[in-house]
Amino acid sequence: MKRILLIISIVIILVSIIFFINGKFIDYHIINKVKSIIVSVIEWIFLFIIISIILIVIRENSNPIKSLAWIQILIFVPVFGFILYLIFGINYRKKKKYIKKSVKDYATIDSIIFNKNLSSNEYYETLKNKSKNVHKLINLLYNNSKAILCLYNSITTYFSGKDKIEALFEDISNSESSIHLEYFSIKDDRTGYRLQEILLKKLAEGVEVRIIYDYVGSWRTKRKYWKTIIEAGGECIPFSANYLPFLSSKLNYRDHRKIAIIDGKYAYIGGVNIGDQYVGLSKQFSYWRDTHYRICGQACAVIQQMFLLDWLFVSKKDEFKKKYFPKHNIDNICPVQIICSGPDSNWKNIHQSYFEMICSAKKTLYIQTPYMFLDESILMALKIAGLSGIDVKIILPEKADHTFVNFGTKSYYYELLEANIKLYEYTKGFIHSKVIIVDDELCSVGSANLDIRSFSQNFEMNALVYDENEVKILKDSFYEDLQNCNQVCIETVRNKNVFHKFIESFARLFSPIF
């Protein structure tokens, strides 16, 4: 609230100064010399503020590229840059609020209800035929984020937003005890009201309903939508509520996760939110290509635990109860690690996992991502993979849902193509899938895009699967998607007009910040 008042005060002062200088608040006969002195004082004060912020940026930011980007903005567009820095630049929330969340997470992580000992004979027997790189990745994710390797799981994969939502709604309709939902975006459109109708019915039957929704991602959803569920006995809490969504640093750290846990038995994790566009009912896209998992088994318990940790954070209510962790009867071995990352993480867990997966590829590396804002480490890892003779293929959308981000994505095309990486643009609809497939050994499905925001600013959750059958399912789907793609040619990119190249380069400048 203090930050909002500060920004509003600054805006009022700046507007007042403009009016004052133009003679709106004073008599036009005021002595010009007095006006000149006032203007000079204001200029020196503003210069002092800008220099102070630049010094703070240099002192506080460990990323030199990001620091340089902020300094350039503050120098070349000082007023606009000053406001942007107040909204996006200061890590106030990370330092104060989310660090407390991290402490609670690690204090509670040991409450998991099954054996997590990575040195067990069962673990080594299951993965004895896996490469050293797989063992290395598993250990990395356990050490940087306490990601437990879950051996016994059953996975169903959905390849469109419609299929995932229909399956989720059916599971919710058949629920008996609890419904836990955590989504970046839940819209109050036809699909959203279908969900509300089912939830109201289950609440009448005595089923518990808890919803965490991202305030910014769902800010267009009317309060009445949530109020109706709450009045029926459900609990709906926004993540980092911000009542002036464009005038706060809360805009910078968002809950980008898309998970659901039904009765503690079935967990959904992937890229599909709740809304008409995800089932192909929007005017912009007639088909929404996505990837989402439905997991039963030990990994479901981990996703449940992560939800309850987030619930503790947003509601201050500790709901860790045995009834939310029913015993599973899955005897199918399908090793899975659930990894989370966000401003509360000590390490950039998902960023590190992506980097390690790219570096560990021996023959093939297949990637699907709707947005691609790369930092230097991931960009270099991709280039090395391509130049080393690894078959690197990346599928991106031809038509974007965010124009500015699409321009930034295309700015990487030329140097990736030059490094022997094959790029494809999906033409059947919009591809929102966030998938990485490494050789025939492992794959990742979740909410994290291949961009800087997912690596360091958003709260994300991915599932890493070390099962050849599940990898094959994703690979077959990848090959099928290629049939609905146009391959990007380096000649086409090279011959773009100067205006397009400028816009793409301009959009890319903002990648270290946004």
C-alpha positions as CSV (number, residue, x, y, z in Angstrom):
1,M,0.0,0.0,0.0
2,K,2.9,2.4,0.8
3,R,4.4,1.7,-2.6
4,I,1.1,2.5,-4.4
5,L,0.8,5.8,-2.4
6,L,4.4,6.6,-3.3
7,I,3.8,6.0,-7.0
8,I,0.5,8.0,-7.0
9,S,2.2,10.9,-5.2
10,I,5.1,10.9,-7.7
11,V,2.7,10.9,-10.6
12,I,0.7,13.8,-9.0
13,I,3.9,15.8,-8.4
14,L,5.1,15.3,-12.0
15,V,1.7,16.3,-13.4
16,S,1.6,19.3,-11.1
17,I,5.0,20.3,-12.2
18,I,4.0,20.2,-15.8
19,F,0.9,22.3,-15.2
20,F,2.9,24.7,-13.0
21,I,5.6,25.2,-15.7
22,N,2.9,25.9,-18.3
23,G,1.3,28.5,-16.1
24,K,-1.9,26.7,-15.2
25,F,-1.6,27.2,-11.4
26,I,0.0,30.6,-11.4
27,D,-0.5,34.0,-12.9
28,Y,1.2,34.5,-16.3
29,H,2.7,37.7,-14.9
30,I,5.0,35.8,-12.5
31,I,8.6,36.8,-12.8
32,N,10.4,34.7,-15.4
33,K,13.5,34.6,-13.2
34,V,11.6,32.9,-10.4
35,K,10.2,30.4,-12.9
36,S,13.6,29.7,-14.2
37,I,15.0,29.0,-10.7
38,I,12.1,26.7,-9.9
39,V,12.6,24.7,-13.1
40,S,16.4,24.4,-12.4
41,V,15.8,23.1,-8.9
42,I,13.3,20.5,-10.1
43,E,15.7,19.4,-12.8
44,W,18.5,19.0,-10.3
45,I,16.2,17.0,-7.9
46,F,15.1,14.8,-10.7
47,L,18.7,14.2,-11.9
48,F,19.7,13.4,-8.3
49,I,16.8,10.8,-8.1
50,I,17.8,9.2,-11.4
51,I,21.5,9.0,-10.4
52,S,20.5,7.5,-7.0
53,I,18.4,4.8,-8.7
54,I,21.2,4.0,-11.1
55,L,23.6,3.5,-8.2
56,I,21.0,1.3,-6.4
57,V,20.7,-0.8,-9.6
58,I,24.4,-1.3,-9.8
59,R,24.7,-2.1,-6.2
60,E,21.7,-4.5,-5.8
61,N,21.4,-6.4,-9.1
62,S,23.7,-9.4,-9.6
63,N,22.9,-9.7,-13.3
64,P,25.0,-7.1,-15.2
65,I,22.9,-7.5,-18.4
66,K,19.7,-6.6,-16.5
67,S,21.5,-3.8,-14.7
68,L,22.7,-2.3,-18.0
69,A,19.2,-2.5,-19.5
70,W,17.7,-0.6,-16.5
71,I,20.5,2.0,-16.7
72,Q,19.9,2.6,-20.4
73,I,16.2,3.0,-19.9
74,L,16.7,5.4,-17.0
75,I,19.1,7.5,-19.1
76,F,17.2,7.6,-22.4
77,V,13.7,7.8,-21.1
78,P,14.1,9.0,-17.5
79,V,10.5,9.8,-16.5
80,F,9.0,6.7,-18.1
81,G,12.0,4.6,-16.9
82,F,11.6,5.9,-13.4
83,I,8.0,4.8,-13.2
84,L,8.9,1.4,-14.8
85,Y,11.6,0.8,-12.3
86,L,9.3,1.4,-9.4
87,I,6.8,-1.1,-10.8
88,F,9.2,-3.8,-12.2
89,G,12.7,-3.2,-10.9
90,I,12.8,-3.3,-7.2
91,N,13.0,-6.7,-5.6
92,Y,11.1,-5.6,-2.5
93,R,8.7,-8.5,-2.6
94,K,11.4,-11.0,-3.2
95,K,13.4,-9.8,-0.3
96,K,10.6,-9.5,2.3
97,K,7.5,-11.5,1.5
98,Y,8.7,-14.4,-0.7
99,I,11.8,-15.2,1.4
100,K,9.4,-15.9,4.3
101,K,7.5,-18.3,2.0
102,S,10.7,-20.1,1.1
103,V,11.5,-20.7,4.8
104,K,8.1,-22.2,5.4
105,D,8.4,-24.4,2.3
106,Y,11.6,-26.0,3.4
107,A,10.4,-26.3,7.0
108,T,7.4,-28.3,5.8
109,I,9.0,-30.3,3.0
110,D,9.9,-33.2,5.4
111,S,6.3,-33.9,6.0
112,I,6.0,-35.9,2.8
113,I,4.3,-39.2,3.5
114,F,6.5,-41.6,1.5
115,N,10.2,-42.6,1.5
116,K,12.3,-40.0,-0.2
117,N,15.7,-41.6,0.3
118,L,17.6,-41.3,-2.9
119,S,20.2,-43.9,-1.9
120,S,17.7,-46.7,-1.6
121,N,18.3,-50.0,-3.5
122,E,14.9,-49.5,-5.1
123,Y,16.0,-46.3,-6.6
124,Y,19.2,-47.7,-8.1
125,E,17.5,-50.8,-9.4
126,T,14.9,-48.7,-11.2
127,L,17.4,-46.4,-12.8
128,K,20.5,-48.6,-13.2
129,N,20.2,-48.5,-17.0
130,K,19.8,-44.8,-17.2
131,S,22.7,-42.6,-18.3
132,K,25.0,-40.7,-16.0
133,N,23.3,-37.5,-17.2
134,V,19.9,-38.7,-15.9
135,H,21.4,-39.4,-12.5
136,K,23.1,-36.1,-12.5
137,L,19.9,-34.2,-13.3
138,I,18.0,-36.1,-10.6
139,N,20.6,-35.2,-8.0
140,L,20.7,-31.6,-9.2
141,L,17.0,-31.2,-8.7
142,Y,17.0,-32.9,-5.3
143,N,19.8,-30.6,-4.1
144,N,18.6,-27.3,-5.5
145,S,14.9,-27.7,-4.7
146,K,14.3,-30.9,-2.6
147,A,12.6,-32.5,-5.6
148,I,11.8,-36.0,-4.5
149,L,12.1,-38.8,-7.1
150,C,8.7,-40.5,-7.2
151,L,8.9,-44.0,-8.6
152,Y,5.3,-45.2,-8.7
153,N,3.1,-43.2,-11.0
154,S,0.6,-43.5,-13.8
155,I,0.3,-40.7,-16.4
156,T,-2.3,-39.7,-18.9
157,T,-1.3,-37.1,-21.4
158,Y,-3.6,-34.5,-23.1
159,F,-2.5,-32.7,-26.2
160,S,-5.2,-30.0,-26.5
161,G,-6.8,-27.6,-24.1
162,K,-10.2,-29.0,-24.8
163,D,-9.3,-32.6,-23.9
164,K,-7.6,-31.6,-20.7
165,I,-10.5,-29.4,-19.5
166,E,-13.1,-32.0,-20.3
167,A,-11.1,-34.6,-18.3
168,L,-10.6,-32.2,-15.4
169,F,-14.3,-31.3,-15.3
170,E,-15.2,-35.0,-15.3
171,D,-12.9,-35.7,-12.4
172,I,-14.3,-32.7,-10.5
173,S,-17.8,-33.9,-11.1
174,N,-16.9,-37.3,-9.7
175,S,-15.0,-36.0,-6.7
176,E,-15.9,-37.2,-3.2
177,S,-13.9,-35.2,-0.7
178,S,-11.7,-32.3,-1.9
179,I,-11.0,-30.1,-5.0
180,H,-7.9,-28.0,-5.0
181,L,-7.3,-25.7,-8.0
182,E,-4.3,-23.3,-8.6
183,Y,-4.4,-21.4,-11.9
184,F,-2.8,-18.4,-13.4
185,S,-6.0,-17.6,-15.3
186,I,-9.6,-18.5,-14.6
187,K,-12.0,-16.6,-16.8
188,D,-15.7,-15.9,-16.2
189,D,-16.7,-17.0,-19.7
190,R,-18.7,-20.0,-20.8
191,T,-15.9,-22.5,-19.8
192,G,-15.4,-20.6,-16.5
193,Y,-19.1,-20.7,-15.7
194,R,-19.2,-24.4,-16.5
195,L,-16.5,-24.9,-13.9
196,Q,-18.4,-22.7,-11.4
197,E,-21.6,-24.7,-11.9
198,I,-19.8,-28.0,-11.2
199,L,-18.1,-26.6,-8.2
200,L,-21.4,-25.3,-6.7
201,K,-23.0,-28.7,-7.2
202,K,-20.0,-30.4,-5.4
203,L,-20.1,-27.8,-2.6
204,A,-23.8,-28.7,-2.0
205,E,-22.7,-32.3,-1.7
206,G,-20.2,-31.4,1.0
207,V,-17.0,-31.5,-1.1
208,E,-14.3,-29.1,0.0
209,V,-13.3,-26.5,-2.7
210,R,-10.2,-24.4,-2.5
211,I,-9.0,-22.1,-5.3
212,I,-5.8,-20.1,-5.6
213,Y,-6.0,-17.8,-8.7
214,D,-3.4,-15.2,-9.8
215,Y,-4.8,-11.8,-9.3
216,V,-3.1,-10.3,-12.4
217,G,-3.7,-13.3,-14.6
218,S,-7.4,-13.3,-13.6
219,W,-7.9,-9.6,-13.0
220,R,-10.7,-9.3,-15.7
221,T,-12.7,-12.0,-13.9
222,K,-15.5,-10.3,-12.0
223,R,-15.5,-10.4,-8.2
224,K,-19.1,-11.8,-8.4
225,Y,-17.7,-15.0,-9.9
226,W,-15.6,-15.7,-6.8
227,K,-18.2,-14.4,-4.4
228,T,-20.8,-16.9,-5.7
229,I,-18.4,-19.8,-4.9
230,I,-17.4,-18.3,-1.5
231,E,-21.1,-17.9,-0.5
232,A,-21.7,-21.5,-1.4
233,G,-19.0,-22.6,1.1
234,G,-15.9,-22.6,-1.1
235,E,-12.6,-20.8,-0.5
236,C,-11.2,-18.6,-3.3
237,I,-8.0,-16.5,-2.6
238,P,-6.0,-14.4,-5.0
239,F,-2.2,-14.8,-5.2
240,S,-0.6,-11.4,-4.3
241,A,-3.8,-9.4,-4.7
242,N,-3.2,-6.0,-6.2
243,Y,-6.1,-3.6,-6.5
244,L,-4.1,-1.3,-8.8
245,P,-2.6,-4.0,-11.0
246,F,-0.5,-1.6,-13.1
247,L,0.9,0.4,-10.3
248,S,2.7,-2.1,-8.1
249,S,5.7,-4.4,-8.0
250,K,3.2,-7.2,-7.3
251,L,2.7,-7.2,-11.0
252,N,6.2,-8.6,-11.4
253,Y,5.9,-11.8,-9.4
254,R,3.0,-14.0,-10.6
255,D,1.7,-17.5,-9.8
256,H,1.9,-19.0,-13.3
257,R,1.1,-22.6,-12.1
258,K,-1.7,-24.6,-13.6
259,I,-2.4,-27.5,-11.2
260,A,-5.5,-29.3,-9.9
261,I,-5.7,-32.1,-7.3
262,I,-8.9,-34.1,-6.9
263,D,-9.5,-36.1,-3.7
264,G,-5.7,-36.3,-3.3
265,K,-5.8,-39.0,-6.0
266,Y,-5.5,-37.3,-9.3
267,A,-3.2,-34.3,-10.1
268,Y,-3.1,-32.2,-13.2
269,I,0.0,-30.3,-14.2
270,G,0.8,-28.5,-17.5
271,G,0.1,-25.4,-19.5
272,V,-3.7,-25.2,-19.8
273,N,-5.6,-22.5,-17.9
274,I,-9.4,-22.3,-17.5
275,G,-11.2,-20.3,-20.2
276,D,-12.9,-20.4,-23.7
277,Q,-9.7,-19.8,-25.6
278,Y,-8.2,-23.0,-24.2
279,V,-11.0,-25.1,-25.7
280,G,-10.9,-23.4,-29.1
281,L,-13.9,-21.0,-28.5
282,S,-12.0,-17.7,-29.0
283,K,-12.2,-15.6,-32.1
284,Q,-8.5,-15.5,-32.4
285,F,-7.7,-19.2,-32.3
286,S,-9.9,-22.0,-33.3
287,Y,-7.6,-24.7,-32.0
288,W,-5.4,-24.5,-28.8
289,R,-2.6,-27.0,-28.9
290,D,-1.2,-27.7,-25.4
291,T,0.3,-30.4,-23.3
292,H,-1.0,-31.3,-19.8
293,Y,-0.5,-34.3,-17.5
294,R,-2.9,-36.2,-15.3
295,I,-0.8,-38.0,-12.7
296,C,-1.8,-40.7,-10.2
297,G,0.6,-42.0,-7.6
298,Q,3.4,-40.6,-5.5
299,A,3.9,-37.5,-7.7
300,C,0.3,-36.6,-7.0
301,A,1.1,-36.4,-3.3
302,V,4.0,-34.0,-4.1
303,I,1.8,-31.7,-6.2
304,Q,-0.8,-31.8,-3.3
305,Q,1.9,-30.8,-0.9
306,M,3.0,-27.9,-3.1
307,F,-0.6,-26.7,-3.3
308,L,-1.0,-26.8,0.5
309,L,2.2,-24.9,0.9
310,D,0.9,-22.2,-1.5
311,W,-2.4,-22.3,0.4
312,L,-0.6,-21.7,3.7
313,F,1.2,-18.7,2.0
314,V,-2.0,-17.0,0.7
315,S,-4.5,-17.9,3.4
316,K,-2.2,-18.3,6.5
317,K,-4.1,-21.6,7.2
318,D,-2.2,-24.8,7.7
319,E,-4.2,-27.6,6.1
320,F,-1.7,-30.4,6.1
321,K,-3.9,-33.3,7.0
322,K,-3.6,-37.0,6.3
323,K,-6.9,-37.1,4.5
324,Y,-5.4,-35.1,1.7
325,F,-2.8,-37.8,1.1
326,P,-4.6,-41.0,0.6
327,K,-2.6,-44.2,-0.1
328,H,-2.3,-44.9,-3.7
329,N,-2.5,-48.3,-5.3
330,I,-0.2,-47.6,-8.3
331,D,2.4,-50.4,-8.8
332,N,3.5,-49.1,-12.2
333,I,7.1,-47.8,-12.2
334,C,7.3,-44.4,-13.9
335,P,9.9,-42.1,-12.3
336,V,8.8,-38.5,-11.9
337,Q,10.2,-35.4,-10.2
338,I,8.0,-32.4,-9.5
339,I,10.0,-29.2,-9.6
340,C,8.9,-25.8,-8.5
341,S,10.6,-22.4,-8.8
342,G,9.9,-18.8,-8.2
343,P,11.2,-15.7,-6.4
344,D,11.2,-17.7,-3.2
345,S,13.7,-20.2,-4.5
346,N,17.3,-20.1,-3.4
347,W,18.2,-21.4,-6.8
348,K,16.7,-20.9,-10.3
349,N,15.5,-24.5,-10.2
350,I,13.7,-24.8,-13.5
351,H,16.3,-22.6,-15.3
352,Q,19.0,-25.0,-14.1
353,S,17.0,-28.0,-15.1
354,Y,16.5,-26.6,-18.6
355,F,20.2,-25.8,-18.9
356,E,21.2,-29.3,-17.8
357,M,18.7,-31.0,-20.1
358,I,20.0,-29.1,-23.1
359,C,23.6,-29.8,-22.2
360,S,22.9,-33.5,-21.6
361,A,21.4,-34.2,-25.0
362,K,23.4,-36.7,-27.0
363,K,21.3,-37.2,-30.2
364,T,18.1,-35.3,-30.1
365,L,16.7,-32.3,-28.3
366,Y,13.0,-31.3,-29.1
367,I,11.4,-28.2,-27.6
368,Q,7.9,-26.7,-27.8
369,T,7.4,-23.2,-26.3
370,P,4.9,-20.4,-27.1
371,Y,7.4,-17.7,-26.0
372,M,11.2,-17.5,-26.3
373,F,13.1,-14.8,-24.4
374,L,16.5,-16.4,-23.8
375,D,19.2,-15.4,-21.4
376,E,22.8,-15.8,-22.4
377,S,23.3,-19.2,-20.7
378,I,20.3,-21.0,-22.3
379,L,21.1,-19.3,-25.7
380,M,24.7,-20.5,-25.5
381,A,23.7,-24.0,-24.5
382,L,21.3,-24.3,-27.5
383,K,23.9,-23.0,-29.9
384,I,26.5,-25.5,-28.6
385,A,24.0,-28.3,-28.9
386,G,23.2,-27.4,-32.5
387,L,26.9,-26.8,-33.5
388,S,27.8,-30.2,-31.9
389,G,25.6,-32.1,-34.3
390,I,22.7,-32.8,-32.0
391,D,19.3,-32.7,-33.8
392,V,17.8,-29.7,-32.2
393,K,14.2,-28.8,-33.2
394,I,12.1,-26.1,-31.7
395,I,8.4,-25.6,-32.4
396,L,6.9,-22.1,-31.9
397,P,3.6,-20.5,-32.8
398,E,3.2,-18.9,-36.2
399,K,0.5,-16.6,-34.9
400,A,1.1,-15.2,-31.4
401,D,-1.3,-14.2,-28.7
402,H,1.1,-11.4,-27.6
403,T,2.5,-9.4,-30.5
404,F,5.3,-7.7,-28.6
405,V,6.6,-11.0,-27.1
406,N,6.3,-12.6,-30.6
407,F,8.6,-9.9,-32.0
408,G,11.1,-10.6,-29.2
409,T,11.0,-14.3,-29.9
410,K,11.7,-13.8,-33.6
411,S,14.8,-11.8,-32.8
412,Y,16.6,-15.0,-31.9
413,Y,15.8,-16.8,-35.1
414,Y,18.8,-15.9,-37.2
415,E,21.5,-16.8,-34.6
416,L,19.7,-20.1,-33.8
417,L,19.4,-21.1,-37.4
418,E,23.0,-20.1,-38.0
419,A,23.9,-22.7,-35.2
420,N,22.2,-25.5,-37.2
421,I,19.0,-25.4,-35.0
422,K,15.8,-26.2,-36.9
423,L,12.9,-23.8,-36.2
424,Y,9.3,-24.5,-37.0
425,E,6.2,-22.4,-36.8
426,Y,2.9,-24.1,-35.9
427,T,0.1,-23.3,-38.2
428,K,-2.9,-25.4,-37.1
429,G,-3.8,-23.0,-34.3
430,F,-1.9,-21.7,-31.3
431,I,0.7,-23.9,-29.7
432,H,1.0,-23.1,-26.0
433,S,2.8,-26.4,-25.1
434,K,5.8,-26.1,-22.8
435,V,7.7,-29.4,-23.5
436,I,11.4,-30.5,-23.6
437,I,12.3,-34.0,-24.8
438,V,15.9,-35.2,-24.5
439,D,16.9,-38.3,-26.5
440,D,14.7,-41.2,-25.5
441,E,15.4,-40.8,-21.8
442,L,13.5,-37.9,-20.3
443,C,11.0,-35.1,-20.9
444,S,9.6,-32.1,-19.1
445,V,6.0,-30.9,-19.1
446,G,4.7,-28.0,-17.1
447,S,3.9,-24.3,-16.9
448,A,7.4,-22.8,-17.5
449,N,8.1,-21.2,-20.8
450,L,11.6,-20.9,-22.4
451,D,11.9,-17.3,-21.2
452,I,13.5,-15.2,-18.6
453,R,10.2,-14.4,-16.7
454,S,9.6,-18.1,-16.2
455,F,13.2,-18.6,-15.0
456,S,13.3,-15.9,-12.4
457,Q,10.1,-14.0,-11.8
458,N,7.1,-16.4,-12.0
459,F,6.1,-19.2,-9.7
460,E,6.2,-22.2,-11.9
461,M,5.8,-26.0,-11.7
462,N,7.1,-28.7,-14.0
463,A,7.0,-32.5,-14.1
464,L,10.2,-34.3,-15.2
465,V,9.6,-37.8,-16.4
466,Y,12.3,-40.5,-16.8
467,D,10.3,-43.2,-18.5
468,E,10.9,-44.3,-22.1
469,N,7.2,-45.0,-22.8
470,E,6.1,-41.6,-21.8
471,V,9.0,-40.0,-23.7
472,K,7.9,-41.9,-26.8
473,I,4.4,-40.6,-26.4
474,L,5.6,-37.0,-26.5
475,K,8.0,-37.7,-29.3
476,D,5.3,-39.2,-31.5
477,S,3.1,-36.1,-30.8
478,F,6.1,-33.8,-31.6
479,Y,6.5,-35.5,-35.0
480,E,2.8,-35.2,-35.6
481,D,3.0,-31.4,-34.8
482,L,5.7,-31.1,-37.4
483,Q,3.2,-32.0,-40.0
484,N,1.3,-28.8,-39.1
485,C,4.3,-26.6,-39.2
486,N,6.3,-24.4,-41.7
487,Q,10.0,-24.7,-41.3
488,V,11.7,-21.3,-40.9
489,C,14.4,-20.7,-43.6
490,I,17.5,-18.7,-42.8
491,E,17.2,-16.8,-46.1
492,T,13.7,-15.6,-45.2
493,V,15.0,-14.3,-41.8
494,R,18.0,-12.7,-43.4
495,N,15.9,-10.9,-46.0
496,K,13.5,-9.3,-43.6
497,N,13.0,-5.6,-44.1
498,V,14.8,-3.1,-41.9
499,F,11.7,-2.1,-40.0
500,H,10.9,-5.7,-38.9
501,K,14.4,-6.2,-37.8
502,F,14.4,-3.0,-35.8
503,I,11.1,-3.9,-34.0
504,E,12.4,-7.4,-33.1
505,S,15.6,-6.0,-31.8
506,F,13.7,-3.3,-29.8
507,A,11.4,-6.0,-28.3
508,R,14.5,-8.0,-27.3
509,L,16.0,-5.2,-25.4
510,F,13.2,-5.6,-22.8
511,S,13.9,-9.3,-22.3
512,P,16.2,-8.9,-19.3
513,I,13.5,-6.9,-17.5
514,F,10.2,-8.4,-18.6
